[in-house]
Amino acid sequence: MSTVDVTDLTFEAEVLRSDVPVVVDFWAPWCGPCRLVSPVLEELSEEYAGRVKVVKVNADENPGLSEDFKVQSIPFIAFFTGGEMENSLVGARPKVVLKEAVEELLAAQG
């Protein structure tokens, strides 16, 4: 399973109503650090297929979502479970850090 592009219109269905935890990557095409994180998130989406959904939100094209979640800087990676944002990371992070955050999300889910 690879990452899914989400917009203002599909966010509620794809993220807030998801029956599995969701990792949301707020990014933009011009953002260098975003391009570094993207392949790592693709890998995680494969590793956690069926247990965690990884989605991408283009922050430039979906300013409402960026405003709702107070995204000040990208990449902004938000971790949701049960429709609530549980954690977030700002900036490009190594895979080990992202994987740890996903594991915490799964552990919190029970």
N, C-alpha and C positions, 0 to 999 in steps of 0.2 A: 504494500500500500504506500503510495507516495503522498506528498503534501497536497492539500486542497486549497485553492484560492477562495477566499471568503470576502464578501462585500458587506456594506451597511445592510443590504436587503437579506442576505443569507446568514448573517452572524448569529441571530437568535436560534435558528433551526440547527445550524452546524455546531455551535459552541455552547450556548446557554441551555439547550435542550438535549445535548449529547448524553447518551447513556454510558459513555466512557470518558475518562479525563481527557482534556484537550490542551495542547501546547499551541499558543497563538504567537506567530512571528509577525510583528509590525515592522515593515521594511519599505524601502523605495529603490527603484532601479539605479539611481545615481549614488547610492550609499555603498562605499567600499567595504566597510565592516559587515554590512548585510550580506554581501556576496560571499564573504568568508564563512558566515554562519549557515547559509543556505544548504550547502552540501552535507553539513553535519546534521542538520535537522532532517534532511532526506534519509540519511542513514538511520537516524533514530526512528523515523516513521516506519522503516522496514523492520528494525529490530523489535519494535513494540506493536507491530501490526495486530489489530484486533483488541489490544489492551489500552492503547492511547492513540488519539487522533492528533495529527499535526497539521495545522492550517496556517496560511499566510494571508496577511492583510496589507495591501498596498496603502501605506499611510497617506500618500499624496491623493489617491483616488477615493479614499474613505475618511475624510477629515472628521466626520461625526464620531466614528469609533475612536479615533485618536484622541478626540476631546473627551469622550465619555470615560476613557481609561487613563486620562491625564498623561498621555505619551509626550514627553518633552524631548526625548532623544531616541534615535533608532540605531541599531536594532533594539527593539523593546520586546522581550519575550515574556509572555504572560502564561501562567499555568492555572487552568480552570478545572474544577470538579464540582459536579452538582449545580452548575450554573453560576458559581461564585469564583472570583479570582482569588486564588490561594497564595500566589507568590509571583514575583516578577524579577527579571534580570535585565539590566541595561548594558548595551555594548556587546561586542564580540567576545564570546567565552569559549574556552576549549571544550571538546566533547565530554570530557570527564565531569566538568561542572554541570553541563546541561543534562547529562545522564543521571547525575546525582539528584538534580531537581525533579526529573521525571520519576525516579525511584521514590522520592519523598511524596510526590503526588499520589502514586499508587499505594503507598503505605497509609497515607491519610484517608484514602478511599475505603480501606478496610479490606 
